[in-house]
């Protein structure tokens, strides 16, 4: 019975350590999420329905490690955006629409961040 070939990978430990580090950084996209929220927020504000203008003025970009969000301090923001059938309020997903319209810009922001993370992997 023939023996299998032996393969030795030079720099395996460095590659494993780099990939582990990149994996940790990959999960932390806070900066990219902040940039994306800042791109979408003005578009959402400009497309928000207006009666008094408070809803549009209240929209703020927020970011966490896992998500980009548009927050509002007015209590009725969710009802306007998602609708409230019991109160005969039809949904007006202005923030989702703004995200769709700005998608090429925020997709590029994520691509750049991921490229930065991947460029730190040594041994490839």
C-alpha positions as CSV (number, residue, x, y, z in Angstrom):
1,X,0.0,0.0,0.0
2,X,1.5,3.4,-1.0
3,X,1.9,6.1,1.5
4,X,0.2,9.5,1.0
5,X,2.2,12.5,0.0
6,X,3.4,14.8,2.8
7,X,2.7,18.5,2.4
8,X,4.3,21.1,4.5
9,X,2.9,24.7,4.5
10,X,5.5,27.4,5.3
11,X,4.0,30.2,7.3
12,X,1.0,28.2,8.4
13,X,1.1,29.6,11.9
14,X,1.3,33.1,10.6
15,X,-1.5,32.5,8.2
16,X,-3.7,31.0,10.9
17,X,-3.0,33.9,13.2
18,X,-3.7,36.4,10.5
19,X,-6.9,34.7,9.5
20,X,-8.0,34.6,13.1
21,X,-7.3,38.3,13.5
22,X,-9.1,39.1,10.2
23,X,-12.1,37.1,11.4
24,X,-12.3,39.2,14.6
25,X,-12.0,42.4,12.5
26,X,-14.5,41.2,10.0
27,X,-17.1,41.0,12.7
28,X,-16.4,44.6,13.8
29,X,-17.7,46.7,11.0
30,X,-18.7,49.6,13.2
31,X,-16.9,52.2,11.2
32,X,-18.3,51.0,7.9
33,X,-21.8,50.8,9.5
34,X,-21.5,54.4,10.7
35,X,-20.4,55.5,7.3
36,X,-23.4,53.7,5.7
37,X,-25.9,55.1,8.2
38,X,-24.5,58.6,7.5
39,X,-25.0,58.0,3.7
40,X,-28.6,56.8,4.1
41,X,-29.8,59.1,6.8
42,X,-30.0,62.3,4.6
43,X,-31.7,60.4,1.9
44,X,-34.3,59.1,4.4
45,X,-34.8,62.5,5.8
46,X,-35.5,64.0,2.4
47,X,-38.0,61.3,1.5
48,X,-39.7,61.2,4.8
49,X,-43.4,62.3,4.7
50,X,-43.9,65.8,5.9
51,X,-46.7,67.4,7.9
52,X,-44.7,69.3,10.5
53,X,-41.2,68.2,9.5
54,X,-40.5,66.7,12.9
55,X,-40.0,63.2,11.6
56,X,-37.5,64.2,9.0
57,X,-35.6,66.4,11.5
58,X,-35.5,63.6,14.0
59,X,-33.7,61.0,11.9
60,X,-30.2,60.3,13.1
61,X,-27.6,57.8,11.8
62,X,-26.6,55.1,14.4
63,X,-24.2,52.2,14.1
64,X,-23.1,49.2,16.0
65,X,-20.7,46.4,15.4
66,X,-23.4,44.5,13.6
67,X,-25.7,47.0,11.9
68,X,-26.2,50.5,10.4
69,X,-29.5,52.1,11.5
70,X,-31.5,55.2,11.1
71,X,-33.0,56.2,14.5
72,X,-35.8,58.7,15.3
73,X,-36.8,60.3,18.5
74,X,-40.4,60.8,17.5
75,X,-42.7,58.1,18.9
76,X,-44.7,57.8,15.6
77,X,-41.8,57.1,13.3
78,X,-42.3,53.3,13.4
79,X,-46.0,53.6,12.7
80,X,-45.4,55.9,9.7
81,X,-42.6,53.7,8.3
82,X,-44.1,50.2,8.9
83,X,-47.8,51.2,9.0
84,X,-50.5,50.6,11.7
85,X,-53.5,48.9,10.2
86,X,-55.6,49.3,13.4
87,X,-55.2,53.1,13.0
88,X,-55.6,53.0,9.2
89,X,-52.0,54.1,8.7
90,X,-50.5,52.7,5.5
91,X,-46.8,51.8,5.6
92,X,-44.5,54.4,4.0
93,X,-41.1,52.6,4.1
94,X,-39.1,55.8,3.3
95,X,-35.9,54.7,5.0
96,X,-35.9,51.4,3.1
97,X,-36.5,53.3,-0.1
98,X,-33.6,55.6,0.8
99,X,-31.4,52.6,1.4
100,X,-32.2,51.1,-1.9
101,X,-31.5,54.4,-3.8
102,X,-28.1,54.8,-2.1
103,X,-27.2,51.1,-2.3
104,X,-24.3,51.6,-4.8
105,X,-22.6,54.1,-2.4
106,X,-23.0,52.1,0.7
107,X,-22.1,48.8,-1.0
108,X,-18.8,50.5,-2.0
109,X,-18.2,51.5,1.7
110,X,-18.5,47.9,2.8
111,X,-16.4,46.6,0.0
112,X,-13.6,49.0,0.9
113,X,-13.7,48.0,4.6
114,X,-13.6,44.3,3.7
115,X,-10.7,44.9,1.4
116,X,-8.8,46.7,4.2
117,X,-9.4,43.7,6.5
118,X,-8.3,41.2,3.8
119,X,-5.2,43.1,3.0
120,X,-4.0,42.5,6.5
121,X,-3.9,38.7,6.0
122,X,-0.3,37.6,5.6
123,X,0.8,34.4,4.1
124,X,-1.7,34.3,1.2
